[in-house]
Amino acid sequence: MAEDILLEAEIFWRDHYHYLKDHGYTLRRRYEPDWTPSWIVNDKSSDECEDSVFVTNAWVIDAVRRDGTYVALKEVDRTKDIACNELAVGKLFTSPELLASSGNRCVPILDVIPPKEGSNYTIIVMPLLYPVNTAPFETIGEVMEFFRQI
């Protein structure tokens, strides 16, 4: 696969780049509509460049909110019942009463971005959780338990 070509799943994010920016969220440089790979311009190896990293789960991507906070954006197809349920349940558990509950372990929804004109996708904004590749495992048992849970 050529790293200087967006994957089909990434095209959605490229096509929403300016829309998201207008709503206060900036995607990585790779998703700018006029993106040129930095390793071509700077004559570096793509391994040395942040914009060579592509999304592995097409429906979730990282972004930076206007205030500098790192967030996760998730595309939700509002034409599917399961997606509508996910949004409704997420909003419920993000209500002030349930957010205050110590038993609430749900990831809160920080924002809901309505669909771009002509799109069926609502975008939900959530905190960017702890990066998996930096988890401080101390024992093999912790690693096994981690993978059992995901």
DSSP file with accessible surface (Angstrom, degrees, kcal/mol):
  #  RESIDUE AA STRUCTURE BP1 BP2  ACC     N-H-->O    O-->H-N    N-H-->O    O-->H-N    TCO  KAPPA ALPHA  PHI   PSI    X-CA   Y-CA   Z-CA
    1    1 A M              0   0  144      0, 0.0     2,-0.5     0, 0.0     3,-0.0   0.000 360.0 360.0 360.0 134.1    0.0    0.0    0.0
    2    2 A A    >   -     0   0   46      1,-0.2     3,-1.3     4,-0.1     0, 0.0  -0.648 360.0-151.7 -78.8 124.7    1.3    3.4   -0.9
    3    3 A E  T 3  S+     0   0   64     -2,-0.5    -1,-0.2     1,-0.3     4,-0.1   0.653  91.0  66.4 -72.0 -15.0    1.5    5.5    2.3
    4    4 A D  T 3  S+     0   0   72      2,-0.1     2,-0.4    33,-0.1    -1,-0.3   0.353  90.6  76.0 -91.1  10.7    1.0    8.7    0.3
    5    5 A I  S <  S-     0   0  106     -3,-1.3     2,-0.1    32,-0.0     0, 0.0  -0.968  84.9-120.2-120.0 133.6   -2.6    7.7   -0.6
    6    6 A L        -     0   0   26     -2,-0.4     2,-0.1     1,-0.1    -2,-0.1  -0.445  29.0-116.2 -68.4 143.5   -5.5    7.9    1.8
    7    7 A L    >>  -     0   0   48     -2,-0.1     3,-1.3     1,-0.1     4,-0.9  -0.407  29.3-108.0 -71.6 157.3   -7.3    4.7    2.5
    8    8 A E  H >> S+     0   0  180      1,-0.3     3,-1.0     2,-0.2     4,-0.5   0.900 121.3  55.1 -54.4 -40.1  -10.9    4.6    1.5
    9    9 A A  H 34 S+     0   0   41      1,-0.2     4,-0.5     2,-0.2     3,-0.4   0.762 103.0  56.7 -66.3 -23.5  -12.0    4.8    5.1
   10   10 A E  H <> S+     0   0    0     -3,-1.3     4,-2.1     1,-0.2     3,-0.3   0.687  86.0  78.6 -82.5 -17.0   -9.9    8.0    5.6
   11   11 A I  H <X S+     0   0   54     -3,-1.0     4,-2.9    -4,-0.9    -1,-0.2   0.871  86.5  60.2 -61.5 -36.8  -11.7    9.9    2.8
   12   12 A F  H  X S+     0   0   33     -4,-0.5     4,-0.9    -3,-0.4    -1,-0.2   0.931 107.7  44.9 -54.0 -46.7  -14.7   10.5    5.1
   13   13 A W  H >4 S+     0   0    0     -4,-0.5     3,-0.5    -3,-0.3     4,-0.4   0.896 112.1  51.0 -69.8 -39.3  -12.4   12.4    7.5
   14   14 A R  H >< S+     0   0   77     -4,-2.1     3,-1.3     1,-0.2     4,-0.4   0.937 109.6  51.1 -60.4 -43.0  -10.7   14.3    4.7
   15   15 A D  H 3< S+     0   0   74     -4,-2.9    -1,-0.2     1,-0.3    -2,-0.2   0.687 114.7  43.4 -69.6 -17.9  -14.1   15.3    3.3
   16   16 A H  T <X S+     0   0   11     -4,-0.9     4,-2.9    -3,-0.5     5,-0.3   0.326  83.2 105.9-105.1   4.5  -15.2   16.6    6.8
   17   17 A Y  H <> S+     0   0   13     -3,-1.3     4,-2.3    -4,-0.4    10,-0.2   0.929  85.7  36.4 -54.1 -55.7  -11.9   18.4    7.6
   18   18 A H  H  > S+     0   0  113     -4,-0.4     4,-2.6     2,-0.2    -1,-0.2   0.876 115.5  55.7 -69.7 -35.5  -13.1   21.9    7.2
   19   19 A Y  H  > S+     0   0   46      2,-0.2     4,-0.9     1,-0.2    -2,-0.2   0.932 111.4  44.1 -60.5 -45.1  -16.6   21.1    8.6
   20   20 A L  H ><>S+     0   0    0     -4,-2.9     5,-2.5     1,-0.2     3,-0.6   0.898 111.1  53.8 -67.7 -39.4  -15.0   19.8   11.8
   21   21 A K  H ><5S+     0   0   90     -4,-2.3     3,-1.8    -5,-0.3    -2,-0.2   0.914 105.0  54.7 -61.0 -40.3  -12.6   22.8   11.9
   22   22 A D  H 3<5S+     0   0  123     -4,-2.6    -1,-0.3     1,-0.3    -2,-0.2   0.769 107.7  51.0 -63.1 -25.4  -15.6   25.1   11.7
   23   23 A H  T <<5S-     0   0   69     -4,-0.9    -1,-0.3    -3,-0.6    -2,-0.2   0.302 130.0 -95.4 -94.2   5.8  -16.9   23.3   14.8
   24   24 A G  T < 5S+     0   0    5     -3,-1.8    42,-1.9     1,-0.2     2,-0.4   0.638  87.9 114.0  95.9  16.7  -13.7   23.7   16.7
   25   25 A Y  E   < -A   65   0A  10     -5,-2.5     2,-0.5    40,-0.2    -1,-0.2  -0.977  45.4-159.4-126.8 131.4  -11.9   20.4   16.0
   26   26 A T  E     -A   64   0A  46     38,-2.8    38,-2.2    -2,-0.4     2,-0.1  -0.934   7.4-153.2-113.6 125.2   -8.7   19.9   14.0
   27   27 A L        -     0   0    6     -2,-0.5    36,-0.2    36,-0.2     5,-0.0  -0.407  39.4 -76.8 -83.0 168.3   -7.7   16.6   12.5
   28   28 A R    >   -     0   0   40     34,-0.5     3,-2.3    -2,-0.1     4,-0.2  -0.224  48.4-102.2 -62.7 157.3   -4.1   15.6   11.8
   29   29 A R  G >  S+     0   0  115      1,-0.3     3,-2.0     2,-0.2    -1,-0.1   0.788 115.9  73.2 -52.5 -31.9   -2.4   17.1    8.8
   30   30 A R  G 3  S+     0   0    1      1,-0.3    -1,-0.3    23,-0.1     5,-0.1   0.789  95.7  51.6 -55.4 -27.8   -2.9   13.9    6.8
   31   31 A Y  G <  S+     0   0    0     -3,-2.3    -1,-0.3     3,-0.1   -14,-0.3   0.405  76.1 119.0 -98.8   4.5   -6.6   14.7    6.5
   32   32 A E  S X  S-     0   0   61     -3,-2.0     3,-2.0    -4,-0.2   -18,-0.1  -0.491  73.5-123.5 -64.6 137.0   -6.3   18.2    5.2
   33   33 A P  T 3  S+     0   0   64      0, 0.0    -1,-0.1     0, 0.0   -19,-0.1   0.823 110.7  43.2 -56.3 -31.2   -7.9   18.3    1.7
   34   34 A D  T 3  S+     0   0  126      2,-0.1    -2,-0.1     0, 0.0    -3,-0.1   0.046  86.3 159.0-103.9  30.9   -4.7   19.5    0.0
   35   35 A W    <   -     0   0   34     -3,-2.0    -5,-0.1    -5,-0.1    -6,-0.0  -0.199  20.9-174.3 -59.5 132.5   -2.4   17.2    1.9
   36   36 A T        -     0   0   83     -7,-0.1     5,-0.1     0, 0.0    -2,-0.1  -1.000  38.8-103.9-122.3 127.0    1.0   16.4    0.5
   37   37 A P    >>  -     0   0   10      0, 0.0     4,-1.5     0, 0.0     3,-1.0  -0.248  23.1-138.9 -53.9 131.7    3.0   13.8    2.4
   38   38 A S  H 3> S+     0   0   12      1,-0.2     4,-3.2     2,-0.2     5,-0.2   0.810  99.1  62.7 -65.6 -28.8    5.7   15.5    4.5
   39   39 A W  H 34>S+     0   0   30      1,-0.2     5,-1.1     2,-0.2     4,-0.4   0.768 103.6  49.7 -71.0 -21.1    8.3   12.8    3.7
   40   40 A I  H <45S+     0   0   94     -3,-1.0     3,-0.2     3,-0.2    -1,-0.2   0.903 116.4  40.6 -77.9 -43.5    8.0   13.8    0.0
   41   41 A V  H  <5S+     0   0  101     -4,-1.5    -2,-0.2     1,-0.2    -3,-0.1   0.901 125.0  36.5 -70.0 -41.1    8.4   17.5    0.7
   42   42 A N  T  <5S-     0   0   90     -4,-3.2    -1,-0.2    -5,-0.2    -3,-0.2   0.381 102.7-125.0 -96.3   0.9   11.2   17.0    3.4
   43   43 A D  T   5 +     0   0  152     -4,-0.4     2,-0.3    -3,-0.2    -3,-0.2   0.922  64.5 135.6  54.1  48.6   13.0   14.1    1.8
   44   44 A K      < -     0   0  106     -5,-1.1     2,-0.2    -6,-0.2    -1,-0.2  -0.765  64.5 -90.4-115.8 169.0   12.6   11.9    4.9
   45   45 A S    >   -     0   0   52     -2,-0.3     3,-1.8     1,-0.1     4,-0.2  -0.560  34.1-125.6 -73.6 143.2   11.6    8.4    5.5
   46   46 A S  G >  S+     0   0   17      1,-0.3     3,-1.8    -2,-0.2     6,-0.3   0.822 108.8  68.7 -62.1 -26.6    7.8    8.1    6.1
   47   47 A D  G 3  S+     0   0  135      1,-0.3    -1,-0.3     5,-0.1     5,-0.0   0.728  97.0  53.3 -62.8 -21.7    8.6    6.3    9.3
   48   48 A E  G <  S+     0   0  132     -3,-1.8     2,-0.5     4,-0.0    -1,-0.3   0.444  96.8  83.9 -90.7  -0.6    9.9    9.6   10.7
   49   49 A C    X   -     0   0   11     -3,-1.8     3,-1.6    -4,-0.2     4,-0.2  -0.907  65.8-148.1-118.2 131.5    6.7   11.5    9.8
   50   50 A E  G >  S+     0   0   87     -2,-0.5     3,-1.6     1,-0.3    -1,-0.1   0.836  96.4  63.6 -60.1 -35.8    3.5   11.8   11.9
   51   51 A D  G 3  S+     0   0    0      1,-0.3    -1,-0.3   -22,-0.0    -5,-0.1   0.468  86.1  73.0 -78.3   6.3    1.4   12.1    8.8
   52   52 A S  G <  S+     0   0   12     -3,-1.6     2,-0.4    -6,-0.3    -1,-0.3   0.621  75.6  97.3 -87.8 -10.6    2.3    8.6    7.6
   53   53 A V    <   -     0   0   82     -3,-1.6     2,-0.2    -4,-0.2   -23,-0.1  -0.643  59.8-166.4 -82.5 124.4    0.1    7.1   10.4
   54   54 A F        -     0   0   67     -2,-0.4     2,-0.1     1,-0.1    -2,-0.1  -0.690  27.7 -91.3-109.1 163.0   -3.3    6.1    9.1
   55   55 A V        -     0   0   14     -2,-0.2     3,-0.2     1,-0.1   -46,-0.1  -0.465  25.5-167.4 -73.5 141.9   -6.5    5.2   11.0
   56   56 A T  S    S+     0   0  122      1,-0.3     2,-0.6    -2,-0.1    -1,-0.1   0.700  84.2  47.7 -99.7 -26.6   -7.0    1.6   11.8
   57   57 A N  S >  S-     0   0   82      3,-0.3     3,-1.8     1,-0.1    -1,-0.3  -0.942  76.6-157.7-113.4 107.6  -10.6    1.9   12.9
   58   58 A A  T 3  S+     0   0   27     -2,-0.6    -1,-0.1     1,-0.3   -45,-0.1   0.755  86.7  55.5 -60.0 -26.8  -12.3    4.0   10.2
   59   59 A W  T 3  S+     0   0  127     15,-0.1    16,-2.4     1,-0.1     2,-0.4   0.584 105.6  54.0 -88.2  -7.4  -15.2    5.2   12.4
   60   60 A V  E <   + B   0  74A  46     -3,-1.8    -3,-0.3    14,-0.2     2,-0.3  -0.990  60.9 164.3-130.0 137.1  -13.0    6.7   15.2
   61   61 A I  E     - B   0  73A   5     12,-2.4    12,-3.5    -2,-0.4     2,-0.2  -0.975  33.0-114.4-146.5 155.4  -10.2    9.3   14.9
   62   62 A D  E     + B   0  72A  44     -2,-0.3   -34,-0.5    10,-0.2     2,-0.3  -0.589  37.3 165.8 -89.2 155.1   -8.2   11.6   17.1
   63   63 A A  E     - B   0  71A   1      8,-2.2     8,-2.6    -2,-0.2     2,-0.5  -0.944  34.3-113.3-154.7 172.7   -8.4   15.4   16.9
   64   64 A V  E     -AB  26  70A  46    -38,-2.2   -38,-2.8    -2,-0.3     6,-0.2  -0.980  27.8-136.7-118.4 126.2   -7.5   18.5   18.8
   65   65 A R  E >   -A   25   0A  66      4,-3.4     3,-3.0    -2,-0.5   -40,-0.2  -0.407  33.4 -99.8 -76.1 158.8  -10.3   20.7   20.2
   66   66 A R  T 3  S+     0   0  187    -42,-1.9    -1,-0.1     1,-0.3   -41,-0.1   0.801 124.0  55.6 -49.0 -33.6  -10.0   24.5   19.9
   67   67 A D  T 3  S-     0   0  103    -43,-0.2    -1,-0.3     2,-0.1    -2,-0.0   0.398 124.4-100.9 -85.4   5.1   -8.8   24.7   23.5
   68   68 A G  S <  S+     0   0   43     -3,-3.0     2,-0.3     1,-0.3    -2,-0.1   0.410  76.2 140.6  94.3  -1.9   -5.9   22.2   22.9
   69   69 A T        -     0   0   55     -5,-0.1    -4,-3.4    -4,-0.1     2,-0.4  -0.573  52.3-126.4 -77.0 133.9   -7.6   19.2   24.4
   70   70 A Y  E     +B   64   0A 150     -2,-0.3    58,-1.2    -6,-0.2     2,-0.3  -0.656  38.8 173.7 -79.4 133.5   -7.1   15.9   22.6
   71   71 A V  E     -BC  63 127A   0     -8,-2.6    -8,-2.2    -2,-0.4     2,-0.4  -0.861  31.0-121.4-134.4 167.7  -10.4   14.2   21.8
   72   72 A A  E     -BC  62 126A  11     54,-3.1    54,-2.7    -2,-0.3     2,-0.4  -0.941  21.9-156.0-110.8 135.3  -11.7   11.2   19.9
   73   73 A L  E     -BC  61 125A   0    -12,-3.5   -12,-2.4    -2,-0.4     2,-0.4  -0.929   8.3-168.1-110.4 135.5  -14.3   11.7   17.1
   74   74 A K  E     -BC  60 124A  40     50,-2.4    50,-2.5    -2,-0.4     2,-0.4  -0.987  15.8-138.2-127.4 128.4  -16.6    8.9   16.2
   75   75 A E  E     - C   0 123A  33    -16,-2.4     2,-0.4    -2,-0.4    48,-0.2  -0.671  20.3-168.9 -83.9 134.5  -18.8    8.8   13.1
   76   76 A V  E     - C   0 122A   6     46,-2.9    46,-2.6    -2,-0.4     2,-0.9  -0.983  19.8-135.4-128.7 119.6  -22.3    7.5   13.8
   77   77 A D  E >   - C   0 121A  23     -2,-0.4     3,-1.8    44,-0.2     6,-0.3  -0.624  13.5-161.5 -77.2 107.5  -24.7    6.7   10.9
   78   78 A R  T 3  S+     0   0  125     42,-2.7    -1,-0.2    -2,-0.9    43,-0.1   0.573  83.2  69.5 -72.0  -6.1  -28.0    8.2   12.0
   79   79 A T  T 3  S+     0   0   85     41,-0.3     2,-0.5     4,-0.0    -1,-0.3   0.563  87.1  79.8 -85.6  -6.4  -29.9    6.0    9.5
   80   80 A K  S <> S-     0   0  120     -3,-1.8     4,-2.0     1,-0.1     3,-0.3  -0.865  75.4-141.3-105.7 133.7  -29.1    2.9   11.6
   81   81 A D  H  > S+     0   0  133     -2,-0.5     4,-2.6     1,-0.2     5,-0.2   0.885 101.5  55.9 -57.7 -42.2  -31.1    2.1   14.7
   82   82 A I  H  > S+     0   0  132      1,-0.2     4,-2.3     2,-0.2    -1,-0.2   0.892 107.5  49.6 -62.3 -35.9  -28.1    0.8   16.6
   83   83 A A  H  > S+     0   0    8     -3,-0.3     4,-2.3    -6,-0.3    -1,-0.2   0.916 110.1  50.0 -68.4 -41.8  -26.3    4.1   16.0
   84   84 A C  H  X S+     0   0   58     -4,-2.0     4,-2.4    -7,-0.2    -2,-0.2   0.904 111.8  49.2 -63.0 -39.6  -29.3    6.1   17.2
   85   85 A N  H  X S+     0   0  101     -4,-2.6     4,-3.0     2,-0.2     5,-0.3   0.901 108.5  53.3 -65.1 -41.0  -29.5    3.9   20.3
   86   86 A E  H  X S+     0   0   73     -4,-2.3     4,-2.6    -5,-0.2    -2,-0.2   0.928 111.4  45.7 -60.3 -43.1  -25.8    4.4   20.9
   87   87 A L  H  X S+     0   0   26     -4,-2.3     4,-2.5     2,-0.2    -2,-0.2   0.928 113.8  48.3 -66.9 -44.2  -26.2    8.2   20.8
   88   88 A A  H  X S+     0   0   58     -4,-2.4     4,-2.2     2,-0.2    -2,-0.2   0.931 115.0  44.5 -63.0 -45.4  -29.3    8.1   23.1
   89   89 A V  H  X S+     0   0   76     -4,-3.0     4,-2.6     2,-0.2     5,-0.2   0.920 112.7  52.2 -66.7 -41.0  -27.6    5.9   25.6
   90   90 A G  H  X S+     0   0   17     -4,-2.6     4,-0.7    -5,-0.3    19,-0.4   0.916 110.8  47.3 -61.2 -42.1  -24.4    7.9   25.5
   91   91 A K  H  < S+     0   0  114     -4,-2.5     3,-0.5     2,-0.2     4,-0.4   0.896 110.0  54.0 -65.4 -39.6  -26.3   11.1   26.1
   92   92 A L  H >< S+     0   0   99     -4,-2.2     3,-1.6     1,-0.2     6,-0.3   0.953 110.2  45.1 -58.8 -49.4  -28.2    9.5   29.0
   93   93 A F  H 3< S+     0   0   69     -4,-2.6    -1,-0.2     1,-0.3    -2,-0.2   0.604 109.5  57.4 -74.6  -8.0  -25.0    8.5   30.7
   94   94 A T  T 3< S+     0   0   29     -4,-0.7    -1,-0.3    -3,-0.5    -2,-0.2   0.423  79.7 118.5 -97.7   0.0  -23.5   11.9   30.1
   95   95 A S  S <> S-     0   0   23     -3,-1.6     4,-2.8    -4,-0.4     5,-0.3  -0.298  80.2-112.2 -63.3 149.8  -26.4   13.6   31.9
   96   96 A P  H  > S+     0   0   97      0, 0.0     4,-1.5     0, 0.0    -1,-0.1   0.877 115.6  53.3 -53.7 -39.2  -25.3   15.6   35.0
   97   97 A E  H  4 S+     0   0  141      1,-0.2     4,-0.4     2,-0.2    -4,-0.1   0.930 115.3  38.4 -64.2 -45.3  -27.0   13.2   37.4
   98   98 A L  H >4 S+     0   0   57     -6,-0.3     3,-0.7     1,-0.2     6,-0.2   0.809 109.9  59.9 -78.8 -29.0  -25.4   10.1   36.0
   99   99 A L  H 3< S+     0   0   87     -4,-2.8    -1,-0.2     1,-0.2    -2,-0.2   0.859 103.7  53.9 -62.5 -32.5  -22.0   11.7   35.4
  100  100 A A  T 3< S+     0   0   88     -4,-1.5     2,-0.3    -5,-0.3    -1,-0.2   0.670  86.9 102.6 -76.3 -14.7  -21.9   12.4   39.2
  101  101 A S    X   -     0   0   55     -3,-0.7     3,-1.4    -4,-0.4    -3,-0.0  -0.521  66.7-147.4 -75.0 129.9  -22.5    8.7   40.0
  102  102 A S  T 3  S+     0   0  107     -2,-0.3    -1,-0.2     1,-0.3    -4,-0.0   0.717  98.5  60.0 -68.4 -18.1  -19.4    6.8   41.1
  103  103 A G  T 3  S+     0   0   53     -5,-0.0     2,-0.8     2,-0.0    -1,-0.3   0.555  77.9 104.0 -85.6  -7.0  -20.8    3.7   39.4
  104  104 A N    <   +     0   0   28     -3,-1.4     0, 0.0    -6,-0.2     0, 0.0  -0.653  36.4 165.5 -80.4 111.1  -20.9    5.4   36.0
  105  105 A R        +     0   0  209     -2,-0.8     2,-0.2     2,-0.1    -1,-0.1   0.210  33.5 123.0-108.4  11.7  -18.0    4.0   34.0
  106  106 A C  S    S-     0   0   63    -13,-0.1    -2,-0.0     1,-0.1   -16,-0.0  -0.498  70.6-111.0 -77.6 146.3  -19.2    5.2   30.6
  107  107 A V        -     0   0   57     -2,-0.2    -1,-0.1     1,-0.1   -14,-0.1  -0.613  42.5-122.2 -72.4 124.7  -17.1    7.4   28.4
  108  108 A P        -     0   0   36      0, 0.0     2,-0.6     0, 0.0   -17,-0.1  -0.359  10.1-125.1 -72.8 150.9  -18.8   10.8   28.4
  109  109 A I        -     0   0   19    -19,-0.4    17,-0.2     1,-0.2     3,-0.1  -0.857  24.2-175.1 -91.6 119.9  -20.0   12.5   25.2
  110  110 A L        -     0   0   77     15,-3.3     2,-0.3    -2,-0.6    16,-0.2   0.768  65.5  -6.1 -85.7 -29.3  -18.4   16.0   25.2
  111  111 A D  E     -D  125   0A  60     14,-1.2    14,-2.8     2,-0.0     2,-0.4  -0.984  54.4-142.3-162.0 154.6  -20.2   17.2   22.1
  112  112 A V  E     -D  124   0A  42     -2,-0.3    12,-0.2    12,-0.2    -3,-0.0  -0.990  15.7-157.2-127.1 120.5  -22.4   16.1   19.2
  113  113 A I  E     -D  123   0A   0     10,-3.5    10,-2.4    -2,-0.4     3,-0.1  -0.876  21.2-127.7 -99.7 120.1  -21.7   17.6   15.8
  114  114 A P        -     0   0   71      0, 0.0     7,-0.1     0, 0.0     8,-0.1  -0.195  40.1 -77.7 -63.8 161.0  -24.8   17.4   13.5
  115  115 A P        -     0   0   32      0, 0.0     7,-0.2     0, 0.0     3,-0.1  -0.246  46.1-113.4 -60.6 141.8  -24.5   15.9   10.1
  116  116 A K    >   -     0   0   69      5,-0.5     3,-2.6     1,-0.2     5,-0.2  -0.430  54.6 -76.4 -65.2 150.0  -22.8   17.9    7.4
  117  117 A E  T 3  S+     0   0  196      1,-0.3    -1,-0.2    -2,-0.1     3,-0.1  -0.265 123.5  16.1 -54.1 128.6  -25.3   18.8    4.6
  118  118 A G  T 3  S+     0   0   89      1,-0.3     2,-0.3    -3,-0.1    -1,-0.3   0.471 106.7 109.3  86.6   2.7  -25.9   15.8    2.5
  119  119 A S    <   -     0   0   18     -3,-2.6    -1,-0.3     2,-0.1   -42,-0.0  -0.801  57.0-156.0-112.9 152.4  -24.4   13.4    5.1
  120  120 A N        +     0   0   76     -2,-0.3   -42,-2.7    -3,-0.1     2,-0.6   0.313  66.0 104.2 -99.7   4.9  -26.1   10.8    7.3
  121  121 A Y  E     -C   77   0A  70    -44,-0.2    -5,-0.5    -5,-0.2     2,-0.3  -0.819  49.2-167.8-104.0 119.3  -23.3   10.9    9.8
  122  122 A T  E     -C   76   0A  11    -46,-2.6   -46,-2.9    -2,-0.6     2,-0.5  -0.712  20.2-140.9 -86.7 147.9  -23.5   12.6   13.2
  123  123 A I  E     -CD  75 113A   2    -10,-2.4   -10,-3.5    -2,-0.3     2,-0.4  -0.961  11.0-158.1-116.9 123.4  -20.1   12.9   14.9
  124  124 A I  E     -CD  74 112A   4    -50,-2.5   -50,-2.4    -2,-0.5     2,-0.5  -0.817   7.9-145.2-100.3 143.5  -19.8   12.4   18.6
  125  125 A V  E     +CD  73 111A   0    -14,-2.8   -15,-3.3    -2,-0.4   -14,-1.2  -0.931  24.4 168.3-110.7 128.5  -16.9   13.8   20.5
  126  126 A M  E     -C   72   0A  33    -54,-2.7   -54,-3.1    -2,-0.5   -17,-0.1  -0.896  43.1 -84.1-131.8 162.1  -15.4   11.9   23.5
  127  127 A P  E     -C   71   0A  37      0, 0.0     2,-0.7     0, 0.0   -56,-0.2  -0.360  46.2-112.3 -62.7 147.2  -12.3   12.3   25.6
  128  128 A L        -     0   0   83    -58,-1.2   -58,-0.1   -65,-0.1   -66,-0.0  -0.760  41.9-142.2 -80.5 116.3   -9.2   10.6   24.1
  129  129 A L        -     0   0  106     -2,-0.7     3,-0.1     1,-0.2    -1,-0.0  -0.211  35.9 -58.9 -78.2 173.6   -8.6    7.8   26.5
  130  130 A Y        -     0   0  149      1,-0.1    -1,-0.2     2,-0.1     2,-0.1  -0.190  64.2-105.5 -52.4 128.8   -5.3    6.5   27.7
  131  131 A P    >   -     0   0   70      0, 0.0     3,-1.5     0, 0.0    -1,-0.1  -0.410  21.6-142.3 -63.0 129.0   -3.2    5.3   24.8
  132  132 A V  G >  S+     0   0   92      1,-0.3     3,-1.6     2,-0.2    -2,-0.1   0.872  96.6  61.0 -59.4 -37.7   -3.1    1.5   24.7
  133  133 A N  G 3  S+     0   0  144      1,-0.3    -1,-0.3     3,-0.0    -3,-0.0   0.514 105.1  48.3 -76.2   1.1    0.5    1.3   23.6
  134  134 A T  G <  S+     0   0   73     -3,-1.5    -1,-0.3     2,-0.0    -2,-0.2   0.182  74.2 138.6-121.1  15.7    1.7    3.1   26.8
  135  135 A A    <   -     0   0   26     -3,-1.6     2,-2.0     1,-0.1    -3,-0.0  -0.429  57.5-127.2 -62.5 132.6   -0.2    1.1   29.3
  136  136 A P        +     0   0   95      0, 0.0     2,-0.2     0, 0.0    -1,-0.1  -0.437  36.3 179.5 -84.6  69.0    2.1    0.4   32.3
  137  137 A F        +     0   0   79     -2,-2.0     3,-0.1     1,-0.1     4,-0.0  -0.504  13.4 177.3 -70.1 137.0    1.8   -3.4   32.5
  138  138 A E        +     0   0  166      1,-0.2     2,-0.3    -2,-0.2    -1,-0.1   0.616  63.3  31.3-111.9 -22.5    3.9   -4.9   35.3
  139  139 A T  S  > S-     0   0   78      1,-0.1     4,-1.5     0, 0.0     3,-0.3  -0.938  75.2-118.0-134.4 161.0    2.9   -8.5   35.0
  140  140 A I  H  > S+     0   0  132     -2,-0.3     4,-2.8     1,-0.2     5,-0.2   0.881 115.2  61.1 -62.5 -35.9    1.9  -11.0   32.4
  141  141 A G  H  > S+     0   0   48      1,-0.2     4,-2.6     2,-0.2    -1,-0.2   0.883 101.7  51.2 -60.1 -39.4   -1.4  -11.4   34.2
  142  142 A E  H  > S+     0   0   83     -3,-0.3     4,-2.3     2,-0.2    -1,-0.2   0.902 110.6  48.9 -64.8 -40.2   -2.2   -7.7   33.7
  143  143 A V  H  X S+     0   0   41     -4,-1.5     4,-2.3     2,-0.2     5,-0.2   0.945 111.9  48.5 -64.2 -45.9   -1.5   -8.0   30.0
  144  144 A M  H  X S+     0   0  124     -4,-2.8     4,-2.1     1,-0.2    -2,-0.2   0.921 112.2  48.8 -62.0 -42.7   -3.7  -11.1   29.8
  145  145 A E  H  X S+     0   0   74     -4,-2.6     4,-2.0    -5,-0.2    -1,-0.2   0.906 108.7  54.4 -64.8 -38.9   -6.5   -9.4   31.7
  146  146 A F  H  X S+     0   0   42     -4,-2.3     4,-1.5     1,-0.2    -2,-0.2   0.955 111.3  43.7 -58.8 -50.2   -6.2   -6.3   29.5
  147  147 A F  H  < S+     0   0  121     -4,-2.3    -1,-0.2     1,-0.2    -2,-0.2   0.830 109.3  57.6 -70.4 -27.2   -6.7   -8.4   26.3
  148  148 A R  H  < S+     0   0  171     -4,-2.1    -1,-0.2    -5,-0.2    -2,-0.2   0.914 108.9  47.1 -65.5 -36.7   -9.5  -10.3   27.9
  149  149 A Q  H  <        0   0  130     -4,-2.0    -2,-0.2     1,-0.2    -1,-0.2   0.775 360.0 360.0 -78.4 -28.0  -11.4   -7.1   28.5
  150  150 A I     <        0   0  134     -4,-1.5    -1,-0.2    -5,-0.2    -2,-0.2   0.733 360.0 360.0 -91.6 360.0  -10.9   -5.6   25.0
